[in-house]
Amino acid sequence: MKPSPARFFGALVIGGALTALGLAVLAGAMLRETPGFWRNAGGFPVGLRDLVFSSFYPSLAIYFFGLVSGSFTAWQLLRARSRSGGLLLLACGLNWLLFLVILTVVLCNNIENVMNGRPLHYHAP
């Protein structure tokens, strides 16, 4: 198939949007697991705490379904022998790794708490 600039640009936009959303979700995951973030002593604005509290799981779900959709689109483009499918598949592959890092950050503290008999989302003072 002849390379199409529109498909190449579309693959770049989809890959970039997924990466930007993934980095934002990773930042939210890191803040969620920081004990000082939830206390007034942490120096974080209350609005940021409310934003992370209310939008983390919806953003994680949107990121996941975006990755599934992007991976499926990349597979379809590869089957059509489009070079942009390879680019999108590479971007999705890297974003799947980022998704696993996010899940590791989110689950790590909770697994440690359950193993030590503490409640979920517990942070030592």
N, C-alpha and C positions, 0 to 999 in steps of 0.2 A: 504494500500500500504506500502511496506517495505521502511523504511527511507533510502534515498540515500545521501551519503556524498557530492556528486557532486551537487545535488539540494540544499542542506543546504548551501554549500559554495556559490553557485550561488545566493541564496536569500540574504546572507550576503553581497556579493559584490554589488548586485543591490541596496540594502538598504543603504549601506555605500556610494556608488557613488551618489545616490540621495541626501543623507544628506549633503555630501561635497559640491555638486553643490548648494543646497539650502542655505547653510551657506555663500557661496561666493556671491550668488545673494542678500542675506540679507545684507551683508557688502556693496555691491554696492548700494543697496537702501538707506542705512543709509548715505553713502557718498553723494549720489545724493541730498539728502534733507538737507545737511549741507551747509549753505551759504559760509562759509570760504573755502570749498573745491574748489569752482569755482573761487576763487580770488587768486592772487599771495601772498596775505598776509596770506593765510591759511597754508603755509608751505608744501603743497603736491606737488609732482613732476608733471610736465606737462604730462609726459607719462602715469601716473596713471589716470589723468583726461581724457586723450584721450581714454584710455582703457575702463573706466567706461562709457564714453559718447557713444562709438561705440558698446560696447558689452552688455550693460545692457538688452535691450529689446530682442535681440536674445537669451541671456542666460535665461531670464525669460520664453521665449517660449519653449526652449529646456527642461527646468525644468518642465513646465506644461505638455508637451507631454510625458516626461519621467514618470511623476506621473500617467498619464492616462494609459500608457503602463504597468507600474509596478503594478498598481491596477488591471488591467485586467489579467495580468499573475498570480497574487496572487489569484484572484478569480478562475481561471482555475485550479491552483494547489490545492486549497481547494476542488473544485468539484471532483478532482481525489483522494481526501483523503490523500494528502501529507502534512506532518507536516511543511515542509518548506513554504507552502502557508500561514500558520498562522504567521510565522515569517515575511515574506514579507508583508503581510497585515498590521501587526503592524507597520513596518517601513514606509509603504506608508501612513498609518493613521497619524503618527506623522509628516511626511513630508507634508501632506495636511494642518495640523495646521500651520506648518512653512510657507507654501505658503500663507495662510490667513494673517499671520503676515506681510509678505512682501507686500501683496496688501494693507494692512492697512497703512503701512509706506508710500507707494507710493501715495496713494489716500488722505491721511489725509491733507497734506499741500495744495493740489490742491482744495479740497472741501472747506477748510477755505478761500482760495483766491477767489473762485467763490462767496461764501457767502458774502464776504466783498467788492465785486466789483473790485477786482484786477485781472490782467491777470494770466493765469495758470503758474506754475513754478516760481512765484514771491517769492522772499525772502526779507524780510525787511532788510535794511542796518543796 
